[in-house]
Structure formats: structure tokens, C-alpha cells
Amino acid sequence: MSEVKLSAQPRHEFGKGAARRLRRESLVPAVLYGHGADPVHVALPGHATMLALKNVNALLTIELNGEVQLALPKDVQRHPIRRTIEHVDLIVVRLGEKVTVDIPLHVIGEPGPGGLVQVELNSLSIEVEATAIPQAIEFDITGAEIGTQFHASQIPLPGGAVLVTEPDTIAILVSDVERSVDTEDAAAEAAASASASTAAAAAAEA
């Protein structure tokens, strides 16, 4: 996993007004926590921070007052409409330290004939060194037959990683595509019938 360097500025003003002023200057208010130290309030470069946090588990190298600290995003607040970053909470980590993170699960390959892949878990929770967090975990289901289930414990993890998700949790299953279509059609017909009945009852009352 590559590190992203961000140059931070100390922040001495707080509140909504101060945060708005920072954002007008293309800066993002942020707080560094961790290891029993007092929270450190900083301002981060807006565009660089936005690019860095496209990866939810980005390992950040924060440069502040001539010192360097490693940090992971803990909470990212975004504008509800523009989706710009409003505030970031960062947790300080150290080289060799293990952290628990949720990693996206990407399914590749095609199942056997007539199979339909259903992803029950979009991510896996793992414990891994902060400097070795994978961007995603890939799992190949090529040729898997109808009725096959893959549990979290069956998904290979990167070296040194430990599964935190319950091992027996179903992550992926392969169902019968024809049966799935029939079920969807039946559900659609039932919904249409219920809607027609409601409309008829409303018309009768009118």
C-alpha cells in the first residue's frame, strides 16, 4: 500500500465560522487522535485530501511543524449534496502497528452454467499492519456450481492479515438464475396485484 503525503497546518480557530473560512481557502479542518495524546487540530489541503480519501483506508503521512506522523481516516464528513469533504477525523498509527479495517470484497470470474452470483458481504473486516492495508480483496468464483456457498473463512487474505468477520458468515453464494428470475416475476406480479386491489378499493370508496 502506498502512502500519501499531506502537509498540514496547525489550526487555532474553531466553530462553524472558522471551518467555513478554511473551506473558502480550499482547506479541510481535521483532527488527529491516538495513542493517548491530546487531539491535534489541523487544516489539510482540500484537493489533495479529496484525492487521497478516494481510498477509504488510505495511509496518510501527515507533515506538521517539521514532524511526520502516519494516520488513517477514521471519519469523513461530506457535504450532503456537493459531496465535498467538510471535516476529517484521523487516527494516528505507528509502523508495525496492527489495525482493524473493512476491506471491499471484489468477486471476479463467472460461475458455472445457469449460475447467478449473489454477494452477501460487500467487505471483510480484517486485522492487518497499518502499512500493509490492501485496497481490495479479490475472490475468483470461476466455474462455481449452483448451490455453492462461500463463507468468510474461505476467502484468501493477504499475508499477515487475520479475519475479524465471523468465519461462518456467508460471503458469496451461487443461485439458479432461472429460479431467481421466476421469483422476481412472482414478486412483481404480487406487487402489481396488490396495487390493483388498493386502487379498486379506493375507487369503490369514492
N, CA, C and O of each residue as an XYZ file, in Angstrom:
824
protein
N       0.843     -1.194      0.000
C       0.000      0.000      0.000
C       0.879      1.245      0.000
O       1.782      1.363      0.828
N       0.624      2.179     -0.924
C       1.425      3.389     -0.998
C       0.917      4.425     -0.003
O      -0.275      4.495      0.295
N       1.858      5.234      0.506
C       1.485      6.290      1.432
C       1.229      7.577      0.655
O       1.823      7.821     -0.395
N       0.335      8.388      1.195
C       0.024      9.679      0.601
C       0.478     10.770      1.564
O       0.081     10.771      2.729
N       1.294     11.684      1.094
C       1.794     12.755      1.946
C       0.887     13.973      1.872
O       0.517     14.426      0.789
N       0.533     14.497      3.047
C      -0.272     15.714      3.131
C       0.411     16.682      4.087
O       0.780     16.305      5.199
N       0.578     17.916      3.661
C       1.170     18.942      4.511
C       0.056     19.628      5.295
O      -0.834     20.245      4.710
N       0.109     19.518      6.618
C      -0.935     20.080      7.476
C      -0.480     21.399      8.090
O       0.708     21.639      8.303
N      -1.467     22.239      8.364
C      -1.221     23.493      9.073
C      -1.895     23.419     10.435
O      -3.000     22.886     10.534
N      -1.266     23.935     11.491
C      -1.935     23.954     12.791
C      -3.186     24.825     12.719
O      -3.220     25.823     11.999
N      -4.212     24.436     13.475
C      -5.486     25.158     13.467
C      -5.789     25.633     14.883
O      -5.812     24.845     15.828
N      -6.024     26.952     15.013
C      -6.226     27.536     16.344
C      -7.626     28.124     16.516
O      -8.020     28.468     17.631
N      -8.385     28.241     15.414
C      -9.749     28.748     15.488
C     -10.720     27.601     15.276
O     -10.476     26.706     14.466
N     -11.827     27.633     16.013
C     -12.776     26.529     15.946
C     -14.194     27.076     15.726
O     -14.421     28.286     15.741
N     -15.128     26.159     15.524
C     -16.507     26.574     15.290
C     -16.853     26.583     13.816
O     -15.986     26.435     12.955
N     -18.153     26.761     13.536
C     -18.633     26.703     12.143
C     -18.066     27.832     11.296
O     -17.727     27.631     10.130
N     -17.963     29.026     11.888
C     -17.438     30.152     11.118
C     -16.002     29.929     10.703
O     -15.634     30.203      9.560
N     -15.186     29.434     11.622
C     -13.784     29.164     11.306
C     -13.662     28.065     10.261
O     -12.817     28.142      9.369
N     -14.517     27.029     10.371
C     -14.482     25.933      9.397
C     -14.858     26.433      8.007
O     -14.255     26.024      7.015
N     -15.855     27.320      7.931
C     -16.256     27.866      6.631
C     -15.126     28.688      6.017
O     -14.890     28.624      4.811
N     -14.438     29.451      6.842
C     -13.318     30.247      6.318
C     -12.218     29.353      5.756
O     -11.633     29.658      4.717
N     -11.943     28.256      6.442
C     -10.935     27.313      5.940
C     -11.346     26.737      4.591
O     -10.544     26.650      3.661
N     -12.613     26.347      4.507
C     -13.071     25.728      3.258
C     -13.051     26.723      2.098
O     -12.813     26.343      0.952
N     -13.302     28.003      2.403
C     -13.205     29.017      1.345
C     -11.770     29.134      0.835
O     -11.542     29.517     -0.312
N     -10.806     28.802      1.694
C      -9.389     28.829      1.309
C      -8.922     27.476      0.763
O      -7.723     27.226      0.638
N      -9.891     26.604      0.437
C      -9.597     25.259     -0.102
C      -8.837     24.398      0.886
O      -7.992     23.590      0.500
N      -9.142     24.576      2.168
C      -8.558     23.750      3.223
C      -9.668     22.947      3.900
O     -10.835     23.341      3.884
N      -9.283     21.812      4.497
C     -10.236     20.942      5.183
C      -9.864     20.872      6.660
O      -8.737     20.499      6.984
N     -10.786     21.224      7.573
C     -10.495     21.060      9.004
C     -10.403     19.585      9.364
O     -11.194     18.771      8.887
N      -9.435     19.245     10.209
C      -9.235     17.846     10.587
C      -8.707     17.779     12.017
O      -8.202     18.760     12.563
N      -8.839     16.589     12.606
C      -8.339     16.356     13.960
C      -7.562     15.049     13.968
O      -8.019     14.042     13.427
N      -6.385     15.072     14.585
C      -5.551     13.876     14.759
C      -5.728     13.339     16.180
O      -5.536     14.067     17.154
N      -6.096     12.052     16.290
C      -6.261     11.406     17.590
C      -5.295     10.230     17.685
O      -4.697      9.814     16.692
N      -5.153      9.699     18.907
C      -4.488      8.413     19.036
C      -3.348      8.347     20.017
O      -2.676      9.338     20.301
N      -3.148      7.128     20.535
C      -2.031      6.794     21.424
C      -1.993      7.655     22.692
O      -0.922      7.968     23.211
N      -3.160      8.025     23.172
C      -3.240      8.731     24.442
C      -2.851     10.192     24.397
O      -2.885     10.868     25.425
N      -2.482     10.698     23.231
C      -2.075     12.103     23.113
C      -3.315     12.992     22.990
O      -4.387     12.522     22.608
N      -3.161     14.270     23.314
C      -4.257     15.210     23.145
C      -4.583     15.352     21.657
O      -3.683     15.277     20.821
N      -5.846     15.555     21.321
C      -6.210     15.769     19.910
C      -5.464     16.968     19.334
O      -5.290     17.984     20.008
N      -5.025     16.843     18.087
C      -4.323     17.929     17.405
C      -5.213     18.416     16.259
O      -5.572     17.642     15.372
N      -5.565     19.700     16.288
C      -6.431     20.289     15.272
C      -5.570     20.853     14.143
O      -4.660     21.651     14.369
N      -5.882     20.420     12.926
C      -5.084     20.836     11.770
C      -5.999     21.196     10.603
O      -7.202     20.938     10.619
N      -5.383     21.799      9.599
C      -6.062     22.068      8.330
C      -5.276     21.365      7.235
O      -4.050     21.464      7.178
N      -5.990     20.650      6.360
C      -5.359     19.876      5.289
C      -5.692     20.495      3.934
O      -6.745     21.114      3.776
N      -4.790     20.330      2.946
C      -5.078     20.847      1.596
C      -6.296     20.130      0.994
O      -6.323     18.902      0.908
N      -7.294     20.909      0.584
C      -8.568     20.338      0.165
C      -8.493     19.365     -0.992
O      -8.986     18.243     -0.883
N      -7.882     19.773     -2.111
C      -7.871     18.917     -3.305
C      -7.061     17.654     -3.070
O      -7.488     16.559     -3.435
N      -5.891     17.805     -2.460
C      -5.038     16.637     -2.204
C      -5.722     15.669     -1.242
O      -5.604     14.453     -1.395
N      -6.435     16.204     -0.253
C      -7.139     15.350      0.702
C      -8.279     14.590      0.023
O      -8.495     13.407      0.288
N      -9.006     15.286     -0.857
C     -10.093     14.645     -1.593
C      -9.571     13.472     -2.425
O     -10.174     12.398     -2.442
N      -8.442     13.686     -3.116
C      -7.866     12.616     -3.938
C      -7.402     11.457     -3.060
O      -7.618     10.292     -3.395
N      -6.761     11.783     -1.929
C      -6.231     10.742     -1.045
C      -7.339      9.880     -0.477
O      -7.172      8.668     -0.346
N      -8.482     10.490     -0.134
C      -9.548      9.762      0.547
C     -10.509      9.068     -0.404
O     -11.559      8.581      0.017
N     -10.158      9.019     -1.685
C     -10.919      8.153     -2.595
C     -10.740      6.701     -2.187
O     -11.600      5.861     -2.451
N      -9.618      6.411     -1.542
C      -9.386      5.105     -0.920
C      -9.746      5.245      0.559
O      -9.079      5.969      1.298
N     -10.812      4.544      0.991
C     -11.333      4.740      2.354
C     -10.320      4.360      3.432
O     -10.414      4.835      4.563
N      -9.354      3.508      3.090
C      -8.344      3.092      4.073
C      -6.967      3.647      3.733
O      -5.945      3.014      3.998
N      -6.955      4.825      3.150
C      -5.675      5.417      2.732
C      -4.754      5.630      3.932
O      -5.179      6.129      4.974
N      -3.509      5.250      3.775
C      -2.496      5.531      4.794
C      -1.880      6.884      4.477
O      -1.269      7.071      3.425
N      -2.050      7.830      5.404
C      -1.610      9.195      5.167
C      -0.353      9.509      5.968
O      -0.241      9.143      7.138
N       0.581     10.186      5.330
C       1.750     10.724      6.015
C       1.486     12.204      6.229
O       1.501     12.990      5.282
N       1.243     12.580      7.484
C       0.901     13.961      7.804
C       2.155     14.708      8.242
O       2.787     14.341      9.232
N       2.512     15.754      7.505
C       3.660     16.580      7.844
C       3.156     17.825      8.569
O       2.379     18.604      8.017
N       3.610     18.006      9.821
C       3.148     19.127     10.629
C       4.291     19.653     11.497
O       4.882     18.911     12.282
N       4.585     20.919     11.346
C       5.624     21.570     12.152
C       6.956     20.817     12.102
O       7.640     20.677     13.116
N       7.310     20.340     10.919
C       8.581     19.658     10.752
C       8.594     18.211     11.205
O       9.622     17.542     11.094
N       7.476     17.713     11.711
C       7.377     16.316     12.143
C       6.436     15.553     11.212
O       5.596     16.133     10.525
N       6.609     14.236     11.215
C       5.805     13.377     10.339
C       5.099     12.326     11.181
O       5.699     11.705     12.058
N       3.804     12.136     10.896
C       3.029     11.099     11.565
C       2.220     10.318     10.539
O       1.748     10.874      9.548
N       2.067      9.023     10.789
C       1.203      8.200      9.951
C      -0.204      8.219     10.533
O      -0.382      8.194     11.750
N      -1.196      8.264      9.659
C      -2.576      8.310     10.140
C      -3.506      7.630      9.150
O      -3.219      7.548      7.955
N      -4.634      7.141      9.674
C      -5.696      6.545      8.860
C      -6.974      7.354      9.054
O      -7.229      7.846     10.153
N      -7.785      7.498      7.998
C      -9.060      8.197      8.165
C     -10.001      7.383      9.049
O     -10.226      6.195      8.816
N     -10.545      8.045     10.064
C     -11.487      7.386     10.975
C     -12.922      7.769     10.650
O     -13.821      6.929     10.679
N     -13.127      9.039     10.342
C     -14.461      9.523      9.990
C     -14.314     10.679      9.013
O     -13.549     11.614      9.247
N     -15.056     10.601      7.918
C     -15.010     11.649      6.894
C     -16.419     12.217      6.728
O     -17.343     11.496      6.351
N     -16.577     13.499      7.008
C     -17.869     14.157      6.850
C     -17.891     14.882      5.506
O     -16.977     15.641      5.182
N     -18.957     14.635      4.722
C     -19.076     15.241      3.398
C     -20.351     16.089      3.310
O     -21.327     15.853      4.021
N     -20.309     17.067      2.428
C     -21.494     17.876      2.172
C     -22.566     16.968      1.566
O     -22.264     16.197      0.655
N     -23.811     17.041      2.048
C     -24.839     16.098      1.587
C     -25.167     16.185      0.100
O     -25.643     15.211     -0.483
N     -24.921     17.330     -0.518
C     -25.247     17.486     -1.942
C     -23.987     17.512     -2.795
O     -23.857     16.738     -3.743
N     -23.054     18.410     -2.454
C     -21.850     18.543     -3.279
C     -20.868     17.405     -3.061
O     -20.020     17.151     -3.916
N     -20.967     16.709     -1.918
C     -20.087     15.591     -1.564
C     -18.645     16.021     -1.354
O     -17.742     15.186     -1.336
N     -18.425     17.324     -1.193
C     -17.090     17.789     -0.844
C     -16.803     17.438      0.619
O     -17.727     17.269      1.415
N     -15.529     17.331      0.963
C     -15.147     16.949      2.328
C     -15.276     18.154      3.248
O     -14.712     19.214      2.976
N     -16.019     17.988      4.339
C     -16.259     19.063      5.302
C     -15.333     18.962      6.518
O     -14.910     19.978      7.071
N     -15.023     17.731      6.926
C     -14.203     17.534      8.131
C     -13.681     16.105      8.127
O     -14.339     15.197      7.619
N     -12.496     15.908      8.696
C     -11.893     14.568      8.744
C     -11.361     14.294     10.149
O     -10.664     15.126     10.730
N     -11.692     13.130     10.687
C     -11.059     12.632     11.905
C     -10.013     11.608     11.489
O     -10.310     10.679     10.738
N      -8.795     11.779     11.976
C      -7.689     10.874     11.639
C      -7.188     10.195     12.906
O      -7.114     10.813     13.969
N      -6.849      8.924     12.781
C      -6.272      8.197     13.919
C      -4.796      7.921     13.631
O      -4.443      7.376     12.585
N      -3.957      8.304     14.568
C      -2.508      8.143     14.408
C      -2.127      6.678     14.574
O      -2.600      6.010     15.493
N      -1.275      6.182     13.685
C      -0.787      4.804     13.767
C       0.740      4.814     13.699
O       1.355      5.813     13.326
N       1.329      3.694     14.064
C       2.778      3.579     14.056
C       3.208      2.413     13.175
O       2.431      1.494     12.915
N       4.454      2.465     12.722
C       4.997      1.372     11.921
C       4.907      0.070     12.711
O       5.288      0.018     13.880
N       4.405     -0.968     12.072
C       4.283     -2.264     12.722
C       2.991     -2.441     13.496
O       2.664     -3.557     13.900
N       2.255     -1.369     13.711
C       1.000     -1.459     14.467
C      -0.081     -2.117     13.613
O      -0.196     -1.855     12.416
N      -0.874     -2.982     14.261
C      -1.981     -3.625     13.554
C      -3.286     -2.887     13.823
O      -3.547     -2.439     14.939
N      -4.098     -2.771     12.776
C      -5.380     -2.081     12.878
C      -6.469     -2.974     12.296
O      -6.190     -3.867     11.497
N      -7.703     -2.728     12.700
C      -8.847     -3.457     12.149
C      -9.559     -2.549     11.157
O      -9.972     -1.443     11.505
N      -9.703     -3.021      9.917
C     -10.304     -2.220      8.854
C     -11.265     -3.093      8.039
O     -11.153     -4.318      8.015
N     -12.212     -2.422      7.373
C     -13.127     -3.107      6.453
C     -12.595     -2.941      5.040
O     -12.379     -1.822      4.575
N     -12.385     -4.069      4.356
C     -11.805     -4.064      3.014
C     -12.861     -4.513      1.997
O     -13.500     -5.546      2.197
N     -13.054     -3.756      0.910
C     -14.030     -4.156     -0.108
C     -13.717     -5.544     -0.670
O     -12.560     -5.884     -0.915
N     -14.775     -6.337     -0.870
C     -14.637     -7.667     -1.457
C     -15.068     -7.600     -2.917
O     -16.209     -7.254     -3.220
N     -14.141     -7.935     -3.822
C     -14.423     -7.897     -5.253
C     -14.486     -9.333     -5.793
O     -13.529    -10.097     -5.670
N     -15.610     -9.675     -6.380
C     -15.785    -11.016     -6.949
C     -15.448    -10.970     -8.431
O     -15.950    -10.120     -9.168
N     -14.589    -11.897     -8.862
C     -14.219    -11.963    -10.273
C     -14.551    -13.345    -10.814
O     -14.761    -14.288    -10.052
N     -14.596    -13.454    -12.135
C     -14.889    -14.733    -12.770
C     -16.382    -14.950    -12.958
O     -17.207    -14.182    -12.464
N     -16.714    -16.020    -13.688
C     -18.099    -16.369    -13.970
C     -18.410    -17.738    -13.371
O     -17.572    -18.639    -13.420
N     -19.613    -17.905    -12.804
C     -19.979    -19.210    -12.238
C     -20.257    -20.221    -13.338
O     -20.193    -19.890    -14.522
N     -20.569    -21.462    -12.946
C     -20.905    -22.490    -13.918
C     -22.207    -22.171    -14.632
O     -22.874    -21.195    -14.289
N     -22.584    -22.984    -15.629
C     -23.787    -22.740    -16.424
C     -25.035    -22.573    -15.551
O     -25.299    -23.364    -14.645
N     -25.796    -21.510    -15.860
C     -27.045    -21.281    -15.143
C     -26.885    -20.675    -13.770
O     -27.869    -20.513    -13.048
N     -25.668    -20.337    -13.394
C     -25.420    -19.801    -12.049
C     -25.521    -18.291    -11.993
O     -25.146    -17.598    -12.939
N     -26.025    -17.789    -10.891
C     -26.122    -16.353    -10.652
C     -25.408    -16.038     -9.347
O     -25.741    -16.599     -8.303
N     -24.430    -15.145     -9.400
C     -23.642    -14.801     -8.218
C     -24.393    -13.794     -7.354
O     -24.839    -12.754     -7.839
N     -24.524    -14.112     -6.074
C     -25.110    -13.189     -5.109
C     -24.050    -12.876     -4.043
O     -23.611    -13.762     -3.310
N     -23.652    -11.608     -3.972
C     -22.651    -11.187     -2.997
C     -23.367    -10.758     -1.718
O     -24.075     -9.751     -1.704
N     -23.182    -11.515     -0.662
C     -23.844    -11.235      0.609
C     -23.022    -10.287      1.483
O     -23.576     -9.571      2.317
N     -21.701    -10.284      1.291
C     -20.818     -9.377      2.031
C     -20.066     -8.501      1.029
O     -19.354     -9.008      0.163
N     -20.226     -7.206      1.153
C     -19.507     -6.299      0.265
C     -18.102     -6.004      0.761
O     -17.278     -5.472      0.017
N     -17.820     -6.347      2.024
C     -16.495     -6.116      2.581
C     -16.201     -7.143      3.661
O     -17.111     -7.759      4.215
N     -14.934     -7.319      3.949
C     -14.479     -8.187      5.034
C     -13.726     -7.346      6.050
O     -12.940     -6.469      5.688
N     -13.970     -7.617      7.312
C     -13.236     -6.946      8.374
C     -12.002     -7.781      8.709
O     -12.114     -8.964      9.031
N     -10.828     -7.158      8.629
C      -9.586     -7.880      8.894
C      -8.684     -7.064      9.819
O      -8.818     -5.845      9.932
N      -7.774     -7.762     10.470
C      -6.721     -7.104     11.243
C      -5.437     -7.235     10.443
O      -5.069     -8.329     10.016
N      -4.758     -6.111     10.242
C      -3.586     -6.109      9.375
C      -2.673     -4.951      9.790
O      -3.122     -3.994     10.420
N      -1.404     -5.045      9.435
C      -0.494     -3.943      9.725
C      -0.942     -2.693      8.972
O      -1.372     -2.758      7.820
N      -0.829     -1.559      9.652
C      -1.302     -0.299      9.080
C      -0.619      0.029      7.755
O      -1.207      0.687      6.897
N       0.611     -0.425      7.590
C       1.350     -0.130      6.357
C       1.124     -1.182      5.273
O       1.748     -1.122      4.213
N       0.243     -2.139      5.528
C       0.011     -3.211      4.545
C      -1.469     -3.424      4.283
O      -1.892     -4.543      3.992
N      -2.261     -2.364      4.382
C      -3.705     -2.474      4.156
C      -3.981     -2.606      2.660
O      -3.585     -1.735      1.886
N      -4.651     -3.676      2.241
C      -4.961     -3.823      0.815
C      -6.118     -2.913      0.410
O      -6.978     -2.599      1.232
N      -6.141     -2.490     -0.847
C      -7.243     -1.666     -1.325
C      -8.507     -2.492     -1.490
O      -9.614     -1.984     -1.316
N      -8.342     -3.771     -1.826
C      -9.493     -4.655     -2.005
C      -9.021     -6.100     -1.880
O      -7.828     -6.393     -1.967
N      -9.979     -6.990     -1.675
C      -9.705     -8.427     -1.650
C     -10.481     -9.053     -2.804
O     -11.702     -8.920     -2.881
N      -9.777     -9.728     -3.692
C     -10.416    -10.366     -4.840
C     -10.653    -11.853     -4.565
O      -9.834    -12.522     -3.936
N     -11.794    -12.353     -5.051
C     -12.091    -13.774     -4.910
C     -12.658    -14.281     -6.226
O     -13.629    -13.732     -6.746
N     -12.050    -15.324     -6.759
C     -12.416    -15.871     -8.066
C     -13.429    -17.005     -7.893
O     -13.143    -18.004     -7.234
N     -14.625    -16.842     -8.496
C     -15.665    -17.883     -8.377
C     -15.848    -18.639     -9.700
O     -16.872    -19.288     -9.912
N     -14.850    -18.550    -10.582
C     -14.952    -19.182    -11.891
C     -15.358    -20.656    -11.780
O     -14.708    -21.444    -11.092
N     -16.453    -21.012    -12.475
C     -16.899    -22.405    -12.537
C     -17.691    -22.887    -11.340
O     -18.095    -24.049    -11.308
N     -17.928    -22.031    -10.348
C     -18.669    -22.462     -9.159
C     -20.079    -22.917     -9.550
O     -20.762    -22.241    -10.319
N     -20.508    -24.064     -9.019
C     -21.794    -24.636     -9.406
C     -22.944    -24.025     -8.608
O     -22.749    -23.442     -7.541
N     -24.148    -24.179     -9.160
C     -25.351    -23.695     -8.486
C     -25.460    -24.356     -7.114
O     -25.273    -25.565     -6.973
N     -25.768    -23.530     -6.100
C     -25.885    -24.031     -4.734
C     -24.610    -23.879     -3.919
O     -24.609    -24.121     -2.712
N     -23.523    -23.478     -4.576
C     -22.262    -23.308     -3.854
C     -22.320    -22.077     -2.945
O     -22.797    -21.016     -3.349
N     -21.836    -22.232     -1.732
C     -21.728    -21.121     -0.792
C     -20.268    -20.943     -0.382
O     -19.550    -21.913     -0.136
N     -19.859    -19.709     -0.317
C     -18.508    -19.401      0.156
C     -18.630    -18.588      1.447
O     -19.266    -17.534      1.478
N     -18.011    -19.101      2.503
C     -18.036    -18.408      3.781
C     -16.832    -17.473      3.893
O     -15.854    -17.600      3.156
N     -16.928    -16.540      4.826
C     -15.847    -15.573      5.003
C     -14.508    -16.267      5.219
O     -13.475    -15.784      4.756
N     -14.521    -17.394      5.919
C     -13.280    -18.112      6.217
C     -12.635    -18.713      4.971
O     -11.461    -19.082      5.003
N     -13.395    -18.818      3.858
C     -12.862    -19.410      2.632
C     -12.216    -18.376      1.713
O     -11.634    -18.732      0.689
N     -12.316    -17.101      2.074
C     -11.739    -16.050      1.238
C     -10.265    -15.876      1.604
O      -9.959    -15.520      2.742
N      -9.345    -16.119      0.666
C      -7.919    -15.942      0.975
C      -7.594    -14.489      1.317
O      -8.050    -13.564      0.643
N      -6.806    -14.302      2.365
C      -6.433    -12.964      2.799
C      -4.971    -12.679      2.471
O      -4.185    -13.607      2.273
N      -4.606    -11.409      2.412
C      -3.193    -11.068      2.186
C      -2.329    -11.605      3.326
O      -2.818    -11.833      4.432
N      -1.065    -11.799      3.050
C      -0.146    -12.314      4.055
C      -0.121    -11.453      5.310
O      -0.008    -10.230      5.230
N      -0.228    -12.096      6.471
C      -0.192    -11.379      7.738
C      -1.522    -10.870      8.224
O      -1.628    -10.413      9.362
N      -2.556    -10.938      7.378
C      -3.879    -10.445      7.767
C      -4.643    -11.531      8.518
O      -4.475    -12.720      8.247
N      -5.482    -11.115      9.462
C      -6.297    -12.029     10.254
C      -7.767    -11.639     10.081
O      -8.114    -10.460     10.162
N      -8.620    -12.626      9.844
C     -10.044    -12.366      9.645
C     -10.705    -11.970     10.958
O     -10.530    -12.636     11.979
N     -11.471    -10.875     10.922
C     -12.229    -10.427     12.085
C     -13.713    -10.734     11.898
O     -14.414    -11.030     12.866
N     -14.194    -10.665     10.657
C     -15.569    -11.058     10.354
C     -15.806    -12.490     10.843
O     -14.907    -13.327     10.779
N     -17.021    -12.767     11.332
C     -17.346    -14.121     11.769
C     -17.054    -15.119     10.651
O     -17.574    -14.965      9.546
N     -16.231    -16.143     10.914
C     -15.794    -17.058      9.848
C     -16.943    -17.762      9.116
O     -16.833    -18.042      7.923
N     -18.047    -18.049      9.823
C     -19.144    -18.797      9.213
C     -20.113    -17.916      8.429
O     -21.082    -18.421      7.862
N     -19.867    -16.622      8.390
C     -20.747    -15.720      7.648
C     -20.673    -16.028      6.158
O     -19.584    -16.137      5.594
N     -21.842    -16.169      5.521
C     -21.869    -16.423      4.078
C     -21.481    -15.138      3.352
O     -22.117    -14.099      3.524
N     -20.443    -15.223      2.548
C     -19.955    -14.062      1.807
C     -20.521    -14.021      0.389
O     -20.920    -12.966     -0.106
N     -20.546    -15.188     -0.254
C     -20.987    -15.284     -1.652
C     -21.755    -16.588     -1.819
O     -21.391    -17.613     -1.243
N     -22.821    -16.540     -2.613
C     -23.495    -17.784     -2.963
C     -23.863    -17.760     -4.437
O     -24.031    -16.700     -5.039
N     -23.983    -18.954     -5.001
C     -24.330    -19.090     -6.409
C     -25.707    -19.725     -6.482
O     -25.898    -20.866     -6.060
N     -26.673    -18.976     -7.023
C     -28.044    -19.471     -7.111
C     -28.397    -19.803     -8.552
O     -27.621    -19.543     -9.471
N     -29.590    -20.385     -8.738
C     -30.087    -20.763    -10.059
C     -30.684    -19.526    -10.708
O     -31.640    -18.954    -10.185
N     -30.132    -19.105    -11.841
C     -30.592    -17.882    -12.482
C     -32.055    -17.984    -12.892
O     -32.780    -16.995    -12.791
N     -32.521    -19.168    -13.358
C     -33.916    -19.313    -13.778
C     -34.853    -19.201    -12.582
O     -35.906    -18.568    -12.667
N     -34.466    -19.819    -11.466
C     -35.300    -19.746    -10.270
C     -35.345    -18.321     -9.743
O     -36.384    -17.869     -9.260
N     -34.209    -17.600     -9.835
C     -34.172    -16.211     -9.382
C     -35.090    -15.341    -10.223
O     -35.782    -14.467     -9.700
N     -35.093    -15.588    -11.551
C     -35.974    -14.820    -12.442
C     -37.430    -15.114    -12.120
O     -38.251    -14.199    -12.060
N     -37.759    -16.402    -11.911
C     -39.132    -16.775    -11.568
C     -39.576    -16.106    -10.271
O     -40.709    -15.641    -10.156
N     -38.673    -16.063     -9.303
C     -39.003    -15.436     -8.018
C     -39.243    -13.943     -8.187
O     -40.159    -13.386     -7.582
N     -38.420    -13.295     -9.009
C     -38.594    -11.866     -9.249
C     -39.912    -11.604     -9.978
O     -40.618    -10.644     -9.668
N     -40.244    -12.470    -10.959
C     -41.502    -12.300    -11.691
C     -42.693    -12.461    -10.760
O     -43.660    -11.703    -10.835
N     -42.616    -13.462     -9.876
C     -43.716    -13.709     -8.937
C     -43.879    -12.527     -7.990
O     -44.999    -12.131     -7.668
N     -42.764    -11.969     -7.548
C     -42.818    -10.822     -6.649
C     -43.413     -9.609     -7.357
O     -44.195     -8.857     -6.774
N     -43.030     -9.427     -8.629
C     -43.568     -8.297     -9.401
C     -45.066     -8.451     -9.613
O     -45.814     -7.480     -9.507
N     -45.513     -9.691     -9.919
C     -46.938     -9.942    -10.114
C     -47.722     -9.702     -8.830
O     -48.815     -9.136     -8.859
N     -47.161    -10.135     -7.707
C     -47.820     -9.941     -6.423
C     -47.944     -8.453     -6.101
O     -48.975     -8.005     -5.600
N     -46.887     -7.690     -6.392
C     -46.917     -6.255     -6.139
C     -47.939     -5.570     -7.024
O     -48.659     -4.679     -6.575
N     -48.007     -5.988     -8.298
C     -48.968     -5.397     -9.221
C     -50.395     -5.716     -8.794
O     -51.278     -4.860     -8.861
N     -50.617     -6.964     -8.352
C     -51.942     -7.375     -7.900
C     -52.373     -6.582     -6.667
O     -53.522     -6.151     -6.563
N     -51.438     -6.397     -5.739
C     -51.741     -5.639     -4.525
C     -52.066     -4.190     -4.865
O     -52.964     -3.593     -4.271
N     -51.325     -3.624     -5.829
C     -51.557     -2.249     -6.230
C     -52.936     -2.089     -6.886
O     -53.654     -1.119     -6.642
N     -53.285     -3.085     -7.737
C     -54.590     -3.056     -8.396
C     -55.719     -3.173     -7.387
O     -56.738     -2.494     -7.514
N     -55.550     -4.024     -6.390
C     -56.568     -4.204     -5.348
C     -56.765     -2.920     -4.552
O     -57.892     -2.539     -4.234
N     -55.646     -2.253     -4.233
C     -55.717     -0.995     -3.491
C     -56.434      0.064     -4.291
O     -57.250      0.809     -3.748
N     -56.132      0.142     -5.607
C     -56.766      1.114     -6.472
C     -58.267      0.855     -6.581
O     -59.070      1.787     -6.562
N     -58.643     -0.452     -6.700
C     -60.053     -0.810     -6.821
C     -60.816     -0.446     -5.547
O     -61.942      0.050     -5.594
N     -60.171     -0.707     -4.410
C     -60.823     -0.407     -3.109
C     -61.002      1.107     -2.976
O     -62.031      1.565     -2.479
N     -60.022      1.877     -3.410
C     -60.117      3.334     -3.340
C     -61.211      3.852     -4.236
O     -61.941      4.775     -3.874
N     -61.330      3.241     -5.444
C     -62.379      3.668     -6.378
C     -63.768      3.354     -5.836
O     -64.706      4.130     -6.016
N     -63.892      2.194     -5.163
C     -65.173      1.782     -4.605
C     -65.604      2.740     -3.498
O     -66.783      3.080     -3.398
N     -64.653      3.181     -2.661
C     -64.965      4.105     -1.578
C     -65.371      5.475     -2.100
O     -66.194      6.179     -1.517
N     -64.735      5.828     -3.260
C     -65.080      7.124     -3.862
C     -66.497      7.089     -4.422
O     -66.970      8.085     -4.969
